Amino acid sequence: MGYSISHLLLGRWRALSLSLCALVLPLSGCIVNNSAGRGTIIVQWAPQPGYSCASLGISSVNVVTSRDGALYGTYTNGVCESGAMNIQVGEGSYALHVEAIGYDGTVVAASTTVTIPVLAYTTVSSSPLILQPANTVVSGNSSIQATWTVNGGPAATNCAANGVNTVTLSIVDSTQTKIVATVNANCSSGYATAANLAPGSYYVQLDGYTSADVASSPSWGTPGLKGPFQLASNTDLTFNTPLDIVKLTSTSTKGNLSLSWTLFGTSPATGCAKYAIDKFNVTVLGADKTQEIASVQLACTAGGATFSNLPVGSVYVRIDEANPPDASAFGNVNLTGPITLSAGQTMNVSAPIDVGSRSIISIPVGFADSGSCSAHGVSSVQFQISGNDKLIVPFNDADATKPCDLTGATYKLRVIDLLNSPPSCAVPSTATGLVICNAAGNTKVTVQAHGLVGNTIGYAAKMDVTGLSDGKLTAVQTPIKLQTCGVGDPLCQ
C-alpha cells in the first residue's frame, strides 16, 4: 500500500504538520463539501497487536479520504489513544485509511484502505483499522491460507477433544522480528487466511487457545516459526500439508530469543581481532527500552546469544563492548526491536545486529560552582545541538528539554536522538549525563544549554565536542558547566 503523505517535515522542527491539501484548498479542515446532505463516519483504529500508540511514537492521527478516485479530504489531529474520530462527509462512497504521524512529522504507521458507503443524515462506523508500523506495512493482492491439525488429528474433532477453541495465525516478516498480520479463526474450521499481503518472504506461526488461556499465552501451537515461504504477486498460497498444533511445554508462558552479530558488516571471526574487541554485554530490555530483563557477557567471537524463558511481548536488544580499555566502546547505535516474543516460541533475529556502528556522545552536566540543581533552583535544562556548525536540534525542539539531574535511571529523559523521535538509541552503561546519539558524520558537535529557573533562563553554557570517531562512544569527561546569566550575556538569549 502506498502512503498518502499529508505532513511535510523541515529538519527536526516538530509540531510542523501541514496537510498537503490545506496548501491548495482554503477550507477549514481541508474538507471538500461535495453534497449538501451530509453523513457521519465513525472511523475506528487500533495499533497492531504487540504495539501501542506510545511504542510507535504516534503524536497525532490523520484520516485520509477519497471519492471517485480523487482526494476528498484529510481530517487531522486525531488522538491515537482515543481510537476513533467522527468525520462528516457528503453522501457517497468513500475510500479511507488512517495515517499515524510521529513526532518528526513522518508517517510511522498506517492502515489498509477500506471503502464505506454513506447516506445523507446517517451515521456509519468502520471496523477497527489496524495501524501497522511503517516499516512492516504490507499490501497487495496476495494471501496465505494456513490449514492445521491438532495433535495429529482432524481439526473438526480434535479441537474439541483437546479444548482448543481459537487459533491465531501470525504472518512474520523475513527478519523474523515483526508480525505483519494476524488472523483469528475458530479452531474446528481448520484454516485461517491472511489477505492483502505484498510479495515477499514470510514465516508462519499458529497459536491455539483454550478457554483457560490468557492473551499472548497459548497452551497449544506450532513450536517455532514455519518457513520461509515465498509469496509471489497476485498469488493465494495454501498449505497442502496442514501444520500440526501440539501441546506446548510447561515453559509455554515464556518466550525465547536467538540473535547474532557482525562488526562493521564483517563476521566475528575476522572483526573481533581487527577491532581488538574481547567481550560483549548483550542485554534484553522491556518495551519501555529501560527495564533490563536479561543480560549475558559473551566472547566477541561467540557471534551470537540465546535467551530462554523471557516474558512474552515486545523486547529490545542492546549490545555493548564489555570492559573497554578506555571510555569509548563499540556497540549497536540503535536498539534492535521491537521484537515480539510469543509463549512457547523461539524468535530468531535472522539479520545480524551490527555492533560496529555506534556514534554516541555523552556529556556530564554541572554548574560552575559545582552546586546541585536544587541549590540553584534549576528544574530543567534546554539544549541546542549543532553538528559541523549546522543547527540540528533547536532549543524549542520537542526533545530539547531535559530534567536538570541527568542520570542513567530513566533512559528516555536524558537522550537526544539526532535521527529518531522518540529516541531509539542503544545507550551504553558507561554513558553519563546528556546522551546525543546518531551523531555519525560530525567532526564537531556544539552543545548549548539553558538552565531554567521557573520560566526564566537563569544559567547558560556552551561546549564544543571534537575528536569524534564514527562508530564509537565519545564519553566527555569534563562537564558542560552552567554559569549564572549576566546582563547582555549572548548565551542567555
FENCORGI-V223889 format. One record per backbone hydrogen bond with DSSP energy under -0.5 kcal/mol. CO is the residue of the C=O (numbers start at 1). NH is the residue of the N-H. E is the energy in kcal/mol with one decimal. If there is no record, write none. Layout:
co-><CO & CO>
nh-><NH & NH>
e-><E & E>
This chain:
co-><3 & 4 & 9 & 10 & 12 & 13 & 15 & 17 & 19 & 19 & 20 & 21 & 21 & 25 & 27 & 28 & 30 & 31 & 32 & 36 & 37 & 38 & 39 & 40 & 41 & 41 & 42 & 42 & 43 & 44 & 46 & 48 & 52 & 53 & 54 & 57 & 60 & 61 & 62 & 62 & 63 & 63 & 64 & 65 & 65 & 66 & 67 & 70 & 72 & 73 & 74 & 75 & 78 & 78 & 79 & 79 & 80 & 83 & 85 & 85 & 87 & 89 & 92 & 94 & 94 & 95 & 96 & 97 & 98 & 99 & 99 & 100 & 100 & 101 & 101 & 102 & 106 & 106 & 108 & 109 & 110 & 114 & 116 & 118 & 119 & 122 & 124 & 129 & 130 & 131 & 132 & 133 & 133 & 142 & 143 & 144 & 144 & 145 & 146 & 147 & 149 & 149 & 150 & 153 & 154 & 154 & 155 & 157 & 158 & 159 & 160 & 163 & 163 & 165 & 166 & 167 & 167 & 168 & 168 & 169 & 170 & 170 & 171 & 171 & 172 & 173 & 175 & 177 & 178 & 178 & 181 & 183 & 185 & 186 & 186 & 187 & 190 & 192 & 193 & 194 & 197 & 200 & 202 & 202 & 203 & 204 & 205 & 206 & 207 & 208 & 208 & 209 & 209 & 210 & 214 & 216 & 217 & 219 & 220 & 221 & 221 & 222 & 226 & 229 & 229 & 230 & 231 & 232 & 235 & 235 & 236 & 237 & 238 & 240 & 243 & 243 & 244 & 245 & 246 & 249 & 251 & 251 & 253 & 254 & 255 & 256 & 257 & 258 & 259 & 260 & 262 & 263 & 266 & 267 & 267 & 268 & 270 & 271 & 272 & 273 & 276 & 278 & 279 & 280 & 280 & 281 & 281 & 282 & 283 & 283 & 284 & 284 & 285 & 286 & 291 & 291 & 294 & 296 & 296 & 298 & 299 & 300 & 303 & 305 & 307 & 310 & 313 & 315 & 316 & 317 & 318 & 319 & 320 & 322 & 328 & 329 & 330 & 333 & 335 & 336 & 338 & 339 & 339 & 341 & 342 & 345 & 345 & 346 & 346 & 347 & 347 & 348 & 350 & 352 & 353 & 353 & 355 & 359 & 359 & 360 & 361 & 362 & 363 & 364 & 366 & 367 & 372 & 373 & 373 & 374 & 377 & 379 & 380 & 381 & 382 & 384 & 385 & 385 & 386 & 387 & 390 & 393 & 394 & 397 & 400 & 402 & 404 & 405 & 406 & 409 & 410 & 411 & 412 & 413 & 414 & 415 & 416 & 416 & 421 & 424 & 425 & 428 & 434 & 434 & 435 & 435 & 436 & 437 & 439 & 441 & 443 & 443 & 444 & 445 & 445 & 446 & 447 & 448 & 449 & 450 & 450 & 451 & 451 & 451 & 452 & 452 & 452 & 453 & 453 & 456 & 456 & 458 & 459 & 460 & 461 & 463 & 464 & 465 & 469 & 471 & 472 & 472 & 473 & 474 & 474 & 476 & 479 & 480 & 480 & 482 & 483 & 486 & 489 & 490>
nh-><5 & 6 & 11 & 13 & 14 & 16 & 17 & 19 & 22 & 23 & 23 & 24 & 25 & 27 & 30 & 31 & 74 & 33 & 34 & 38 & 91 & 121 & 89 & 124 & 43 & 87 & 44 & 126 & 85 & 129 & 131 & 51 & 56 & 58 & 57 & 103 & 101 & 78 & 64 & 99 & 65 & 75 & 97 & 72 & 73 & 95 & 70 & 67 & 32 & 65 & 76 & 63 & 61 & 80 & 82 & 83 & 83 & 45 & 43 & 87 & 41 & 39 & 118 & 96 & 116 & 66 & 114 & 64 & 111 & 62 & 101 & 108 & 109 & 59 & 60 & 105 & 102 & 108 & 134 & 100 & 132 & 96 & 94 & 92 & 122 & 40 & 42 & 46 & 132 & 48 & 110 & 136 & 137 & 197 & 237 & 146 & 194 & 239 & 192 & 243 & 151 & 245 & 153 & 150 & 157 & 158 & 159 & 161 & 162 & 164 & 163 & 165 & 211 & 187 & 209 & 169 & 185 & 170 & 207 & 183 & 172 & 205 & 180 & 181 & 203 & 176 & 350 & 340 & 173 & 180 & 171 & 169 & 167 & 189 & 190 & 190 & 148 & 146 & 195 & 144 & 142 & 231 & 228 & 229 & 172 & 226 & 170 & 222 & 168 & 219 & 220 & 165 & 166 & 213 & 217 & 343 & 214 & 248 & 208 & 223 & 246 & 224 & 204 & 202 & 231 & 232 & 200 & 235 & 143 & 237 & 238 & 145 & 240 & 242 & 149 & 245 & 246 & 151 & 221 & 252 & 254 & 344 & 312 & 344 & 310 & 347 & 307 & 349 & 305 & 353 & 355 & 266 & 263 & 270 & 271 & 272 & 274 & 275 & 277 & 276 & 278 & 300 & 322 & 282 & 298 & 283 & 320 & 296 & 285 & 318 & 293 & 294 & 316 & 289 & 286 & 293 & 284 & 282 & 298 & 280 & 302 & 303 & 261 & 259 & 257 & 255 & 341 & 339 & 285 & 336 & 283 & 332 & 281 & 279 & 326 & 473 & 321 & 426 & 337 & 317 & 340 & 315 & 341 & 313 & 345 & 256 & 347 & 225 & 348 & 258 & 349 & 350 & 352 & 354 & 262 & 355 & 331 & 438 & 439 & 474 & 436 & 476 & 434 & 480 & 482 & 370 & 376 & 377 & 378 & 377 & 379 & 404 & 452 & 402 & 450 & 448 & 392 & 393 & 446 & 390 & 387 & 385 & 397 & 400 & 383 & 381 & 406 & 407 & 433 & 411 & 413 & 414 & 415 & 403 & 435 & 417 & 418 & 437 & 103 & 335 & 427 & 431 & 363 & 436 & 416 & 437 & 361 & 418 & 442 & 443 & 467 & 468 & 388 & 447 & 465 & 386 & 463 & 384 & 461 & 382 & 452 & 453 & 458 & 459 & 379 & 380 & 454 & 455 & 456 & 453 & 458 & 485 & 451 & 483 & 449 & 447 & 466 & 445 & 472 & 358 & 360 & 474 & 475 & 362 & 476 & 364 & 481 & 366 & 482 & 368 & 460 & 489 & 492 & 493>
e-><-0.9 & -0.7 & -0.6 & -1.8 & -1.1 & -0.7 & -0.9 & -0.7 & -0.8 & -0.7 & -1.1 & -1.0 & -1.7 & -1.5 & -2.2 & -0.8 & -0.7 & -0.6 & -1.3 & -0.7 & -1.2 & -2.4 & -2.4 & -2.6 & -0.9 & -2.4 & -0.6 & -2.6 & -1.9 & -2.2 & -2.7 & -2.1 & -1.9 & -2.3 & -1.2 & -0.7 & -2.8 & -2.6 & -0.6 & -2.7 & -0.5 & -2.8 & -1.8 & -2.6 & -1.6 & -2.3 & -1.6 & -2.7 & -1.1 & -2.9 & -0.6 & -2.5 & -1.6 & -0.6 & -1.2 & -0.7 & -1.3 & -2.1 & -2.8 & -0.5 & -2.8 & -3.1 & -2.9 & -0.5 & -3.0 & -2.6 & -2.5 & -2.6 & -2.1 & -3.2 & -0.5 & -2.3 & -1.2 & -3.2 & -1.5 & -1.7 & -3.1 & -0.7 & -2.9 & -3.2 & -2.5 & -2.9 & -2.5 & -2.1 & -1.5 & -2.9 & -3.0 & -2.1 & -0.9 & -2.2 & -1.9 & -2.3 & -1.3 & -2.7 & -2.9 & -0.6 & -2.7 & -1.8 & -1.8 & -2.7 & -0.5 & -2.9 & -2.0 & -2.5 & -0.9 & -3.0 & -1.5 & -1.7 & -1.5 & -2.4 & -0.9 & -0.7 & -0.5 & -2.8 & -3.1 & -0.5 & -2.2 & -0.6 & -2.0 & -2.2 & -0.6 & -1.9 & -2.5 & -1.2 & -2.6 & -1.8 & -1.7 & -1.1 & -2.8 & -0.7 & -2.9 & -3.3 & -2.7 & -1.5 & -0.6 & -1.4 & -1.6 & -2.3 & -0.6 & -2.1 & -1.5 & -3.3 & -0.6 & -3.1 & -2.8 & -2.9 & -2.8 & -2.3 & -2.8 & -0.7 & -1.9 & -2.5 & -1.6 & -1.3 & -2.0 & -0.9 & -0.5 & -2.7 & -2.8 & -0.5 & -2.0 & -1.9 & -2.8 & -2.4 & -0.6 & -0.6 & -2.0 & -0.8 & -2.3 & -0.7 & -0.6 & -3.6 & -0.5 & -0.6 & -2.1 & -0.5 & -0.5 & -3.1 & -2.1 & -1.7 & -2.1 & -0.6 & -0.5 & -3.4 & -3.5 & -2.7 & -3.3 & -3.0 & -2.2 & -2.5 & -2.6 & -2.4 & -2.8 & -1.2 & -3.5 & -1.5 & -2.0 & -2.4 & -2.4 & -0.8 & -0.5 & -2.8 & -2.3 & -0.6 & -2.4 & -0.6 & -2.5 & -2.1 & -0.5 & -2.6 & -3.0 & -1.4 & -2.2 & -2.1 & -2.3 & -0.7 & -3.3 & -3.0 & -0.5 & -2.9 & -1.7 & -1.3 & -1.8 & -2.5 & -2.7 & -3.2 & -2.9 & -2.8 & -3.0 & -2.1 & -3.0 & -1.2 & -3.2 & -0.5 & -0.5 & -0.9 & -2.1 & -2.1 & -0.6 & -1.8 & -0.5 & -1.9 & -0.7 & -2.3 & -1.8 & -2.7 & -0.6 & -0.5 & -0.7 & -2.5 & -0.6 & -1.3 & -0.6 & -0.5 & -1.9 & -0.6 & -0.7 & -0.8 & -2.4 & -3.5 & -3.3 & -2.6 & -2.4 & -2.6 & -3.0 & -1.8 & -1.2 & -0.5 & -2.3 & -0.9 & -0.6 & -2.2 & -2.5 & -3.0 & -2.5 & -2.4 & -2.6 & -2.2 & -2.8 & -1.5 & -2.6 & -2.3 & -1.9 & -1.5 & -1.8 & -2.9 & -1.1 & -0.8 & -0.6 & -0.6 & -0.7 & -1.6 & -0.5 & -0.6 & -2.7 & -0.5 & -0.6 & -1.8 & -0.5 & -1.6 & -1.2 & -1.7 & -2.7 & -0.5 & -3.0 & -0.6 & -3.0 & -2.2 & -1.3 & -0.6 & -0.6 & -0.7 & -3.2 & -0.5 & -3.2 & -2.3 & -2.4 & -2.2 & -1.7 & -2.4 & -0.6 & -0.5 & -2.4 & -1.5 & -1.3 & -0.8 & -0.7 & -0.5 & -1.7 & -3.2 & -0.9 & -2.4 & -2.6 & -2.6 & -2.5 & -3.1 & -0.6 & -2.3 & -1.6 & -1.0 & -1.4 & -0.5 & -0.8 & -2.2 & -0.9 & -0.6 & -0.7 & -2.1 & -0.6 & -2.3 & -2.2 & -2.0 & -1.6 & -1.2>
